[in-house]
Amino acid sequence: MGSGIFDHTAAAMLEAVVQRQKQGEPFAMYAACTANAYAIRAVLQQALRDGTVALIESTASQVNLSGGYTGLTPNRFRRQVLQMAMQVGLPSDRIIIGGDHIGPHPWCHASADHALQQASALASACVRAGYRKLHLDTTTPCGDEARQSDGCLPLELISRREADLCRVAERTASKAGLAPPYYVIGSDVPPPGGGDMAEKTVPVTDAEQIGETVSACRRAFEDRGLSEAWQRVLALVVQTGAEFTPRLVHPYASDRMQPLVAYIRQADHLVLEAHSTDFQTPAALARMVADHFGILKVGPAMTYAMREAFFALAEIEKDAYGGRKSLTDAYLPAIMEDLMVSDPGSWQHYYQGSEEELAYLRRHAYSDRIRYYWNRPEAQAALKRLFATLRQTPPPLSLVLQHLPEAGRKIRDRRLANDPEQIVLDRIGAVANRYARACNPALA
């Protein structure tokens, strides 16, 4: 396997990240937080090329016992990932499945009792399905709960709930005869999918607050007899200041993070985990790894790249065969616009502006709410027709070079097939490649 660095079980690989970080090495893993089949396939292909391990995570909203917004349960999600891995030739022992934001968030409008029962059932289902890494996130207030003046729940309550979910996971693993998972904690968590509308400087987590968070979580774990499980808490989520809104990317600023870096250096078995790293530059990602971020999360940037490829292929089709009457009502961007306008529930609470601005954001927002529409039957039919057209009569290289220059150069140099699916995977793969190189400089 590649350099031999990754000849480990999933557990050893996660532990190696912490060990090498503590030895001062700029070494990390990136976690693809996505249920999108194209994005997952691109990540698996990247791991195969690099000889590395693929870490793929589902969020509690994407995948849960009622199917989430993907229609998948944890067991079905894992089976689908393993099936795709078999198709690309990546051995199953080089895949780690994780759960992100495992907690009450998807059910937060209900009572706390109901939401936490659902979160516990999800944590148990993830363990039974073979998930090896769980981010326990109990920061979200539920519908019947009073909040503090800052809008948050008390830290002690958050910590107790995280420990309760951990206890559920540990008991599930023990009863099923499975290896227990590794955990990620953190009460200062960026919102799933990116930041809010406020285009301002994003605050970073206060180092003193982090010390309080770790102490509170450790006490909660120990009070429940989970001292051994505490040793498998490998990372802490913090707010890094690196964020994205629909219109803006806030760059990572290492100087603002140094108090946190100083804290985590002296923490025995903890590294940092960064969420919302999407759209950061390669240099910023590498700086995060050097600043003791052992895990970098990415999701929307991958489906954003996929959307870029889909729409570019639609432009190539229009330029090459636009005179065909059969294409008039089949233009992919127009179909997606109609879907989003007719059913705005997945984007209208995230985008603001004039009608012209909203039309722009539906296509091009960094938060990429269009990703919730690709599985609609109309979108799938349009993509199937687009791919069939481009396969039946491959477009001229000049048009591919014009709309997708990097893919065009690879096709010209015989490094990539002039096939729409391969072009899409290559576009997403560029994102995966950027993260892989930032996390492991030896791959560069």
C-alpha positions as CSV (number, residue, x, y, z in Angstrom):
1,M,0.0,0.0,0.0
2,G,1.7,3.1,-1.2
3,S,4.4,4.2,1.3
4,G,3.5,1.6,3.8
5,I,2.5,4.3,6.3
6,F,-1.1,3.1,6.2
7,D,-0.7,-0.6,6.8
8,H,-2.9,-0.4,9.9
9,T,-6.3,-1.4,11.0
10,A,-8.8,1.4,11.3
11,A,-8.2,1.8,15.0
12,A,-4.4,1.9,14.5
13,M,-4.8,4.5,11.8
14,L,-6.9,6.8,14.0
15,E,-4.4,6.4,16.8
16,A,-1.5,7.0,14.5
17,V,-2.9,10.4,13.7
18,V,-2.8,11.4,17.4
19,Q,0.6,9.8,18.0
20,R,2.3,11.5,15.0
21,Q,0.7,14.8,15.8
22,K,2.1,14.6,19.4
23,Q,5.5,13.8,17.9
24,G,5.3,17.1,16.0
25,E,4.6,15.7,12.6
26,P,2.3,17.6,10.2
27,F,0.1,14.5,9.6
28,A,-3.7,14.2,9.6
29,M,-6.7,12.6,7.9
30,Y,-9.5,14.3,6.1
31,A,-13.1,13.1,6.6
32,A,-15.5,13.3,3.7
33,C,-18.8,14.2,5.3
34,T,-21.1,13.3,2.5
35,A,-23.7,10.8,1.4
36,N,-23.4,11.7,-2.3
37,A,-22.4,8.7,-4.4
38,Y,-20.1,10.7,-6.7
39,A,-18.3,12.3,-3.9
40,I,-17.8,9.0,-2.0
41,R,-16.6,7.3,-5.2
42,A,-14.0,10.1,-5.8
43,V,-12.7,9.8,-2.2
44,L,-12.4,6.0,-2.5
45,Q,-10.5,6.4,-5.8
46,Q,-8.2,9.0,-4.2
47,A,-7.4,6.6,-1.3
48,L,-6.8,3.8,-3.9
49,R,-4.3,6.0,-5.8
50,D,-2.5,7.2,-2.7
51,G,-2.4,3.8,-0.9
52,T,-4.2,5.4,2.1
53,V,-7.3,5.0,4.2
54,A,-10.6,6.6,3.3
55,L,-12.5,8.2,6.2
56,I,-16.2,8.8,5.2
57,E,-18.8,10.1,7.6
58,S,-22.5,10.6,7.5
59,T,-24.3,13.3,9.6
60,A,-27.3,12.6,11.8
61,S,-29.5,14.5,9.4
62,Q,-28.3,12.7,6.3
63,V,-28.5,9.1,7.7
64,N,-30.6,8.0,10.7
65,L,-33.1,5.3,11.7
66,S,-35.9,7.0,9.7
67,G,-33.6,7.4,6.7
68,G,-32.7,11.1,7.1
69,Y,-32.8,13.2,4.0
70,T,-31.0,10.5,2.0
71,G,-33.4,7.7,2.9
72,L,-30.4,5.7,4.3
73,T,-30.0,4.0,7.7
74,P,-26.5,3.6,9.1
75,N,-26.4,0.0,8.0
76,R,-27.5,0.8,4.5
77,F,-25.0,3.7,4.3
78,R,-22.1,1.5,5.3
79,R,-23.1,-1.3,2.9
80,Q,-23.3,1.2,0.0
81,V,-19.9,2.6,0.8
82,L,-18.4,-0.9,0.9
83,Q,-20.1,-1.8,-2.3
84,M,-18.6,1.2,-4.0
85,A,-15.2,0.4,-2.5
86,M,-15.4,-3.1,-4.0
87,Q,-16.3,-1.6,-7.4
88,V,-13.2,0.7,-7.4
89,G,-10.9,-2.0,-5.9
90,L,-10.3,-0.5,-2.4
91,P,-10.1,-3.2,0.3
92,S,-12.7,-2.8,3.1
93,D,-9.9,-2.6,5.8
94,R,-8.9,0.7,4.2
95,I,-12.2,2.3,4.9
96,I,-13.3,4.0,8.2
97,I,-17.0,4.9,8.5
98,G,-17.8,7.7,11.0
99,G,-20.9,9.5,12.3
100,D,-20.9,13.3,12.4
101,H,-23.1,15.5,14.7
102,I,-24.5,12.4,16.4
103,G,-27.0,14.0,18.8
104,P,-30.4,15.6,19.0
105,H,-30.1,18.1,16.2
106,P,-32.4,16.4,13.6
107,W,-35.2,16.2,16.3
108,C,-34.5,19.5,18.1
109,H,-38.0,20.9,17.5
110,A,-39.4,18.0,19.7
111,S,-39.0,17.6,23.4
112,A,-35.5,16.9,24.8
113,D,-36.6,13.4,26.0
114,H,-37.8,12.5,22.5
115,A,-34.7,14.0,20.7
116,L,-32.3,12.3,23.1
117,Q,-34.0,9.0,22.7
118,Q,-33.6,9.3,18.9
119,A,-30.0,10.3,19.3
120,S,-29.3,7.3,21.6
121,A,-30.9,4.9,19.1
122,L,-28.9,6.5,16.3
123,A,-25.6,6.1,18.2
124,S,-26.4,2.4,18.9
125,A,-27.3,1.8,15.2
126,C,-24.1,3.4,14.1
127,V,-22.0,1.1,16.3
128,R,-24.0,-2.0,15.2
129,A,-23.4,-1.0,11.5
130,G,-19.6,-0.8,12.1
131,Y,-19.0,2.9,12.4
132,R,-15.6,3.3,14.1
133,K,-15.7,7.1,14.8
134,L,-18.5,9.1,16.4
135,H,-18.7,12.8,16.8
136,L,-20.9,13.3,19.8
137,D,-22.7,16.7,19.5
138,T,-25.3,17.5,22.1
139,T,-25.0,21.3,21.8
140,T,-28.4,21.9,20.2
141,P,-31.2,23.0,22.5
142,C,-34.5,21.1,22.1
143,G,-38.0,22.5,21.7
144,D,-38.9,22.5,25.4
145,E,-35.6,23.7,26.8
146,A,-34.7,27.0,28.3
147,R,-31.4,28.5,27.1
148,Q,-28.7,30.6,28.8
149,S,-28.4,34.3,27.9
150,D,-26.0,33.4,25.1
151,G,-28.6,31.1,23.5
152,C,-26.6,27.9,24.5
153,L,-27.2,25.1,26.9
154,P,-25.1,24.8,30.1
155,L,-21.7,23.1,29.5
156,E,-22.3,20.6,32.2
157,L,-25.6,19.5,30.6
158,I,-23.9,19.2,27.2
159,S,-21.2,17.1,28.7
160,R,-23.6,14.8,30.5
161,R,-25.5,14.2,27.3
162,E,-22.3,13.4,25.4
163,A,-21.3,10.9,28.1
164,D,-24.8,9.3,28.0
165,L,-24.5,8.8,24.2
166,C,-21.0,7.4,24.7
167,R,-22.4,4.9,27.3
168,V,-25.0,3.8,24.8
169,A,-22.4,3.2,22.2
170,E,-20.1,1.4,24.6
171,R,-22.9,-0.9,25.8
172,T,-24.0,-1.6,22.2
173,A,-20.4,-2.6,21.2
174,S,-20.0,-4.8,24.2
175,K,-23.4,-6.7,23.6
176,A,-22.6,-7.1,19.9
177,G,-19.1,-8.3,20.5
178,L,-17.7,-5.4,18.4
179,A,-14.7,-3.2,18.9
180,P,-15.8,0.1,20.6
181,P,-15.6,3.3,18.6
182,Y,-13.4,6.3,18.9
183,Y,-15.0,9.6,19.9
184,V,-14.8,13.3,19.0
185,I,-16.3,15.9,21.4
186,G,-16.6,19.6,21.4
187,S,-19.2,22.1,22.5
188,D,-18.1,24.9,20.2
189,V,-19.3,23.4,16.9
190,P,-19.8,25.2,13.6
191,P,-23.3,24.6,12.3
192,P,-23.6,21.6,9.9
193,G,-23.2,22.7,6.3
194,G,-21.5,26.1,6.9
195,G,-22.1,29.3,8.7
196,D,-25.0,31.7,8.8
197,M,-25.7,34.8,6.8
198,A,-23.6,37.2,8.8
199,E,-20.6,38.0,6.6
200,K,-18.3,39.1,9.4
201,T,-15.2,37.8,11.1
202,V,-15.9,34.5,12.6
203,P,-14.7,34.2,16.3
204,V,-12.4,31.4,17.2
205,T,-12.9,29.2,20.3
206,D,-11.4,30.6,23.5
207,A,-8.6,28.5,24.9
208,E,-10.0,28.8,28.4
209,Q,-13.3,27.6,27.2
210,I,-11.7,24.5,25.7
211,G,-10.1,23.7,29.0
212,E,-13.4,23.9,30.7
213,T,-15.0,21.7,28.0
214,V,-12.5,19.0,28.3
215,S,-12.6,19.0,32.1
216,A,-16.4,18.9,32.1
217,C,-16.5,16.0,29.6
218,R,-13.9,14.0,31.4
219,R,-15.8,14.4,34.7
220,A,-19.1,13.3,33.0
221,F,-17.4,10.2,31.4
222,E,-15.7,9.2,34.7
223,D,-19.0,9.7,36.6
224,R,-20.6,7.1,34.3
225,G,-17.7,4.6,34.6
226,L,-16.4,5.5,31.1
227,S,-12.7,6.1,32.0
228,E,-11.5,3.6,29.4
229,A,-13.8,5.1,26.8
230,W,-12.3,8.5,27.6
231,Q,-8.9,7.3,26.4
232,R,-10.6,6.8,23.0
233,V,-11.7,10.4,22.8
234,L,-9.2,11.4,20.1
235,A,-10.3,14.9,19.0
236,L,-12.0,18.1,20.0
237,V,-14.1,20.2,17.7
238,V,-13.4,23.9,17.9
239,Q,-14.4,27.0,15.9
240,T,-11.4,27.9,13.8
241,G,-12.6,31.1,12.2
242,A,-12.4,29.3,8.9
243,E,-16.0,29.3,7.7
244,F,-18.1,29.8,4.6
245,T,-21.4,31.5,4.1
246,P,-23.5,31.4,0.9
247,R,-21.4,34.2,-0.6
248,L,-18.2,34.3,1.3
249,V,-15.3,32.2,2.5
250,H,-13.6,33.2,5.7
251,P,-9.9,32.2,5.5
252,Y,-8.1,30.3,8.2
253,A,-5.9,32.6,10.3
254,S,-3.3,30.6,12.1
255,D,-2.2,33.5,14.4
256,R,-5.7,33.6,16.0
257,M,-5.5,29.9,16.8
258,Q,-2.2,29.9,18.7
259,P,-3.7,29.9,22.2
260,L,-5.7,26.8,21.2
261,V,-2.6,25.2,19.6
262,A,-0.7,25.7,22.8
263,Y,-3.4,24.1,24.8
264,I,-3.8,21.0,22.6
265,R,-0.1,20.4,22.4
266,Q,-0.1,19.5,26.1
267,A,-3.3,17.5,26.0
268,D,-2.3,13.8,26.3
269,H,-4.4,12.1,23.7
270,L,-6.3,14.9,21.9
271,V,-5.9,16.6,18.6
272,L,-8.2,19.2,17.1
273,E,-10.9,18.5,14.5
274,A,-11.8,21.2,12.0
275,H,-15.3,21.5,10.5
276,S,-16.3,23.7,7.7
277,T,-12.9,23.7,6.1
278,D,-14.5,23.7,2.6
279,F,-13.1,26.1,0.1
280,Q,-9.9,26.9,2.0
281,T,-6.7,27.1,0.1
282,P,-4.1,24.3,0.0
283,A,-1.8,26.5,2.1
284,A,-4.5,27.1,4.7
285,L,-5.3,23.4,4.9
286,A,-1.6,22.5,5.4
287,R,-1.4,25.2,8.1
288,M,-4.3,23.6,9.9
289,V,-2.5,20.3,9.9
290,A,0.6,22.0,11.3
291,D,-1.5,23.6,14.0
292,H,-2.5,20.2,15.4
293,F,-5.7,19.6,13.5
294,G,-5.6,15.9,13.1
295,I,-8.9,15.7,11.2
296,L,-10.2,18.0,8.5
297,K,-13.9,17.8,7.6
298,V,-15.0,18.5,4.0
299,G,-18.4,18.0,2.4
300,P,-20.1,20.9,0.4
301,A,-16.9,21.7,-1.5
302,M,-17.1,18.2,-3.0
303,T,-20.8,18.5,-4.2
304,Y,-20.0,22.1,-5.3
305,A,-17.3,20.7,-7.6
306,M,-19.7,18.1,-8.8
307,R,-22.3,20.8,-9.6
308,E,-19.6,22.7,-11.5
309,A,-18.9,19.6,-13.6
310,F,-22.5,18.8,-14.2
311,F,-23.3,22.4,-15.4
312,A,-20.1,22.6,-17.5
313,L,-21.1,19.4,-19.2
314,A,-24.5,20.9,-19.9
315,E,-22.8,23.9,-21.5
316,I,-20.6,21.6,-23.6
317,E,-23.7,19.8,-24.7
318,K,-25.5,23.0,-25.6
319,D,-22.5,24.3,-27.6
320,A,-22.0,21.1,-29.4
321,Y,-25.6,20.0,-30.1
322,G,-27.7,23.0,-29.2
323,G,-29.4,22.9,-32.5
324,R,-31.2,19.7,-31.7
325,K,-34.8,20.3,-30.9
326,S,-34.8,17.4,-28.3
327,L,-32.5,19.5,-26.1
328,T,-34.7,22.6,-25.8
329,D,-36.5,21.4,-22.7
330,A,-33.8,19.3,-21.3
331,Y,-31.2,21.9,-20.3
332,L,-29.9,20.7,-16.9
333,P,-29.4,24.1,-15.1
334,A,-33.0,25.1,-16.1
335,I,-34.4,21.8,-14.8
336,M,-32.6,22.3,-11.4
337,E,-33.8,25.9,-11.2
338,D,-37.4,24.7,-11.7
339,L,-37.0,22.1,-9.0
340,M,-35.6,24.5,-6.5
341,V,-38.1,27.2,-7.1
342,S,-41.1,24.8,-7.0
343,D,-39.9,23.3,-3.7
344,P,-37.8,25.9,-1.8
345,G,-37.7,24.2,1.5
346,S,-34.1,23.2,1.3
347,W,-32.7,26.6,0.5
348,Q,-35.1,29.5,1.4
349,H,-34.0,29.8,5.0
350,Y,-30.4,30.0,4.0
351,Y,-30.4,32.5,1.2
352,Q,-31.4,36.2,1.2
353,G,-31.5,38.9,-1.4
354,S,-33.4,40.1,-4.5
355,E,-34.8,37.6,-7.0
356,E,-31.7,38.0,-9.1
357,E,-29.5,37.3,-6.2
358,L,-31.5,34.3,-5.1
359,A,-31.3,32.9,-8.6
360,Y,-27.5,33.3,-8.4
361,L,-27.3,31.6,-5.0
362,R,-29.4,28.7,-6.0
363,R,-26.7,27.8,-8.5
364,H,-23.5,29.1,-7.1
365,A,-23.7,29.5,-3.3
366,Y,-20.8,28.1,-1.3
367,S,-23.3,26.4,1.0
368,D,-24.5,24.4,-2.0
369,R,-28.1,23.8,-1.1
370,I,-28.6,22.4,-4.6
371,R,-27.1,19.2,-3.4
372,Y,-30.4,18.3,-1.8
373,Y,-32.1,18.2,-5.2
374,W,-29.8,15.9,-7.2
375,N,-31.6,12.7,-6.1
376,R,-35.0,14.0,-7.3
377,P,-36.3,11.8,-10.2
378,E,-36.4,14.8,-12.6
379,A,-32.7,15.6,-11.9
380,Q,-31.7,12.0,-12.2
381,A,-33.5,11.7,-15.5
382,A,-31.8,14.9,-16.8
383,L,-28.4,13.6,-15.8
384,K,-29.0,10.2,-17.4
385,R,-30.0,11.9,-20.7
386,L,-27.1,14.3,-20.6
387,F,-24.6,11.5,-20.0
388,A,-26.2,9.4,-22.7
389,T,-25.9,12.2,-25.3
390,L,-22.3,12.9,-24.4
391,R,-21.4,9.2,-24.6
392,Q,-23.2,8.6,-27.9
393,T,-21.3,11.5,-29.5
394,P,-18.3,12.5,-27.4
395,P,-17.9,16.3,-27.6
396,P,-14.9,17.9,-29.4
397,L,-11.8,18.3,-27.2
398,S,-11.9,22.1,-27.9
399,L,-15.2,22.4,-26.0
400,V,-14.0,20.4,-23.1
401,L,-10.9,22.5,-22.9
402,Q,-13.0,25.6,-23.0
403,H,-15.4,24.7,-20.2
404,L,-13.3,22.2,-18.2
405,P,-9.7,23.1,-18.9
406,E,-8.1,20.7,-16.5
407,A,-10.2,17.7,-17.6
408,G,-9.5,18.8,-21.2
409,R,-5.8,18.7,-20.7
410,K,-6.0,15.3,-19.1
411,I,-8.1,14.0,-22.0
412,R,-5.7,15.4,-24.5
413,D,-2.7,13.8,-22.7
414,R,-4.7,10.4,-22.4
415,R,-4.8,10.6,-18.7
416,L,-8.6,10.8,-18.6
417,A,-11.3,9.3,-20.7
418,N,-13.6,11.6,-22.6
419,D,-16.6,10.3,-20.6
420,P,-19.0,12.5,-18.6
421,E,-18.9,10.4,-15.4
422,Q,-15.1,10.2,-15.4
423,I,-15.0,14.0,-15.9
424,V,-17.3,14.5,-12.9
425,L,-15.2,12.2,-10.7
426,D,-12.0,14.0,-11.8
427,R,-13.5,17.3,-10.8
428,I,-14.5,16.1,-7.4
429,G,-11.2,14.2,-7.1
430,A,-9.3,17.5,-7.4
431,V,-10.9,18.5,-4.0
432,A,-10.0,15.1,-2.5
433,N,-6.5,15.4,-3.8
434,R,-6.1,18.8,-2.3
435,Y,-7.0,17.5,1.2
436,A,-4.9,14.3,0.8
437,R,-1.8,16.4,0.1
438,A,-2.5,18.8,2.9
439,C,-2.9,16.0,5.4
440,N,0.1,14.0,4.4
441,P,3.0,16.0,2.9
442,A,4.7,12.7,2.0
443,L,2.2,12.3,-0.8
444,A,3.1,15.5,-2.5
